[in-house]
Amino acid sequence: MRIARFSIDGNVAFGVVEGEPSDSKSSGGPVLDIIKGHPFADFERSGRKIPLREVRLLPPVLPNKVVAIGRNYAEHAAELGNAVVDDEGRPVPPVAFFKPSTSVIGPGDPIVYPGFSSEVHHEAELAVVIGRMCREVPHERVPDVILGYTCANDVTARDVQRTEKQWARAKGFDGSCPLGPWVETELDPGDLGVMCTVNGEQRQLGRTGEMIRSVADLIVHLTEAMTLLPGDVVLTGTPAGVGPLNVGDEVAVTIEGIGTLTNKVIKRG
């Protein structure tokens, strides 16, 4: 099931996406069946359906926090000169950092190039959307706390990341966390294709099966330390191939079984 958050006539709602974007020529495209309530509890479909093309898609959730994982793909870690094992061959603990709620934007929203950076990079990632409050989740219970999955772009001011010890500004600036286009609730995250294109040119191509730590491993690790709330988002790392974004670029993140998240980079006005 694909659940989208959208705006129409000034009202915000959730709806179940029916149909595929590729069907637009033959059948008018997907429709949204508006749901009663919200997706973090039992809900009913209203039966009131609206063509997807008539609404503005919003970020699929408004997270209290976005918890991101760095260096979870060995090739990406290598391209930035970071080790994933220590001198004795033991795995290095995952690097976790926060992106604030103000960094979140939705599909089609502009990425505003930050004035304090001259080297902004794309990072295509699978995002996990938490469905219920959870703490100290055992491995076997991880599926119970996940609502679903969406596409993410961990936009990064790479020059700032290199020069500042904390990554708060480099990865937390406004608009640095595009999410969308919707949450897919019925998906096995074990081996999904992850691709990023810029102006139609492929930049990143990998599979979630290449992650050093699985989705379940990451949820167990994070909830040892913190409570995750409904709507919180966990970014799972990016495959190799990260690269620069420039004003005017259109960047798209596509994840197998979910869809495509597209945003354009603009100059700050």
C-alpha positions in Angstrom: 0.0 0.0 0.0 1.3 3.5 -0.9 0.2 6.2 1.4 0.7 9.8 0.3 0.3 13.1 2.2 -1.0 15.9 0.1 -2.6 19.3 -0.1 -5.7 20.4 -2.1 -7.6 23.6 -1.8 -5.6 24.5 1.3 -6.4 21.3 3.2 -3.9 18.6 4.1 -4.8 14.9 4.1 -3.5 11.4 3.7 -4.6 9.1 0.9 -3.9 5.6 -0.5 -2.4 5.8 -4.0 -4.2 3.6 -6.5 -2.6 3.0 -9.9 0.8 3.7 -11.4 2.2 7.0 -12.8 3.0 5.1 -16.0 -0.8 4.6 -16.5 -1.4 8.3 -17.0 -1.7 8.1 -20.8 -4.2 5.3 -20.9 -6.4 5.9 -17.8 -5.8 9.4 -16.6 -3.2 8.3 -14.0 -3.3 7.3 -10.3 -5.9 8.5 -7.9 -5.8 9.1 -4.1 -8.5 7.4 -1.9 -8.6 9.8 1.0 -8.3 8.1 4.4 -10.2 8.9 7.6 -7.6 9.8 10.2 -3.9 9.2 9.8 -1.8 6.2 8.9 -0.3 5.7 12.4 -3.4 4.0 13.7 -6.1 1.9 12.2 -7.9 3.8 9.5 -10.6 3.5 6.9 -10.7 4.6 3.3 -13.3 7.2 2.7 -14.1 6.2 -0.9 -13.6 9.8 -2.0 -11.1 9.7 -4.8 -9.0 12.5 -6.3 -6.7 12.3 -9.3 -3.1 12.5 -8.1 -2.4 15.1 -10.8 -4.8 17.5 -9.1 -3.0 17.6 -5.7 0.3 18.8 -4.4 2.3 16.0 -2.8 3.8 17.0 0.5 6.6 15.3 2.5 4.9 11.9 3.3 5.5 12.5 7.0 6.5 15.4 9.3 9.1 13.7 11.5 9.9 14.8 15.0 13.4 13.8 14.1 15.4 12.3 11.2 18.1 10.0 12.3 20.7 9.4 9.5 23.4 6.7 9.2 26.7 7.4 7.6 29.2 5.0 6.1 26.8 2.1 5.6 27.9 1.2 2.1 31.6 0.2 1.9 32.2 1.7 -1.5 30.8 5.1 -0.5 32.9 5.1 2.7 35.9 4.3 0.6 35.3 7.1 -1.9 35.3 9.6 1.0 38.4 8.0 2.6 36.6 6.5 5.6 37.3 3.0 7.0 34.4 0.6 7.8 36.6 -1.8 9.8 39.3 -1.0 12.5 42.9 -2.1 12.5 41.9 -5.5 13.9 39.3 -6.1 11.2 36.3 -5.4 13.4 33.3 -3.4 12.0 33.4 0.3 13.0 30.2 1.3 14.8 27.7 3.0 12.6 27.9 6.8 12.4 24.6 8.4 13.4 23.6 12.0 13.1 20.4 14.1 13.1 18.7 16.2 10.4 16.2 18.6 11.9 12.5 18.6 10.9 13.1 22.0 9.2 15.4 20.2 6.7 12.5 18.1 5.3 10.9 19.0 2.0 8.6 17.1 -0.3 8.6 15.9 -3.9 8.8 18.8 -6.3 9.9 21.2 -3.7 13.1 23.2 -4.5 16.4 22.5 -2.8 17.7 26.0 -2.1 21.5 26.1 -2.5 22.9 27.3 0.8 24.9 30.5 0.8 27.6 29.2 3.1 28.6 26.3 0.8 30.2 26.0 -2.6 30.1 22.2 -2.8 26.7 20.6 -2.3 26.3 16.8 -3.0 23.4 14.5 -3.5 23.1 11.2 -1.5 20.3 8.8 -2.5 19.0 6.8 0.4 16.3 4.4 1.5 14.3 6.0 4.3 12.5 4.0 7.0 9.3 5.6 8.4 8.6 4.6 12.0 5.0 3.6 12.7 4.8 3.4 16.5 6.7 4.7 19.5 9.5 2.3 20.3 12.5 1.8 22.5 15.0 -1.1 22.8 13.4 -3.0 19.9 14.6 -6.6 19.7 15.6 -7.8 16.2 12.6 -10.0 15.7 10.2 -7.1 16.6 11.6 -4.6 14.1 8.9 -5.1 11.4 6.3 -4.3 14.0 7.5 -0.8 14.5 8.0 0.2 10.8 5.1 1.9 8.9 7.0 1.7 5.6 9.6 3.1 3.3 10.2 6.1 1.1 12.9 7.8 -0.9 15.3 10.3 0.6 18.1 12.6 -0.5 20.6 13.3 2.2 21.8 16.6 0.6 25.1 17.5 2.1 27.4 20.6 2.0 30.5 18.6 1.6 33.0 21.4 2.0 31.4 22.3 5.4 31.3 18.7 6.4 35.1 18.5 5.9 35.9 21.6 7.8 33.5 21.4 10.8 33.7 18.6 13.4 29.9 18.5 13.8 27.8 17.8 10.8 24.8 19.9 11.9 25.2 22.7 9.3 26.6 20.5 6.6 23.6 18.1 6.7 20.9 20.0 8.5 20.4 23.1 6.5 16.8 24.0 5.4 15.8 21.8 2.4 18.6 19.3 2.9 16.2 16.3 3.4 13.9 15.7 0.5 11.5 12.8 1.2 8.8 11.2 -0.9 6.9 10.7 -3.0 4.9 8.5 -0.6 5.3 5.7 2.0 5.2 2.1 0.7 4.0 -0.1 3.5 4.4 -3.5 1.8 8.1 -3.9 0.9 11.0 -6.1 1.8 14.0 -3.7 2.1 16.6 -6.5 1.9 17.7 -6.0 -1.7 16.2 -2.9 -3.5 17.8 -1.0 -6.3 18.8 2.6 -5.4 19.5 5.1 -8.1 20.2 8.8 -8.4 20.2 10.8 -11.6 21.1 14.5 -12.1 19.5 16.0 -15.2 18.8 12.5 -16.4 22.4 11.3 -16.1 22.9 8.4 -13.7 25.2 9.3 -10.8 24.5 6.6 -8.2 23.4 3.0 -8.6 23.4 0.4 -5.8 21.3 -2.0 -3.9 20.3 -2.1 -0.3 21.7 -5.6 -0.1 25.1 -3.9 -0.1 24.4 -2.2 3.2 26.9 -3.1 5.9 24.1 -3.1 8.4 20.6 -4.0 7.6 17.5 -2.0 8.3 16.7 -4.3 11.3 20.3 -3.9 12.6 20.0 -0.1 12.4 16.7 0.1 14.3 18.0 -2.2 17.0 21.2 -0.1 17.3 19.4 3.3 17.4 16.6 2.3 19.8 19.2 1.1 22.3 19.9 4.8 22.8 16.7 6.7 22.0 12.9 6.5 21.6 11.6 6.7 18.1 8.2 8.2 17.6 5.5 7.6 14.9 6.6 9.5 11.8 10.3 9.6 12.7 12.5 8.8 9.8 15.7 6.7 9.7 18.0 7.3 6.7 20.0 4.1 6.0 23.1 5.4 4.1 24.0 6.0 0.5 25.8 3.9 -2.2 28.9 5.1 -4.0 28.7 7.8 -6.6 27.9 10.9 -4.6 28.6 14.1 -6.5 28.0 17.8 -6.9 24.7 19.6 -7.4 24.5 23.0 -9.1 21.8 25.7 -9.3 19.4 24.6 -12.1 20.1 20.9 -11.7 17.2 18.4 -11.4 18.0 15.5 -9.0 16.0 12.4 -8.9 16.2 9.5 -6.4 14.5 6.2 -7.5 14.1 3.2 -5.3 12.8 -0.1 -6.6 9.3 -0.8 -5.3 8.7 2.8 -4.1 9.0 5.3 -6.9 10.9 8.5 -7.8 11.6 11.6 -5.7 12.5 14.6 -7.9 13.7 18.1 -6.8 15.3 21.0 -8.5 18.2 23.1 -7.1 17.6 26.8 -7.1 19.5 29.9 -6.0 18.6 31.5 -2.8 16.5 34.6 -3.6 
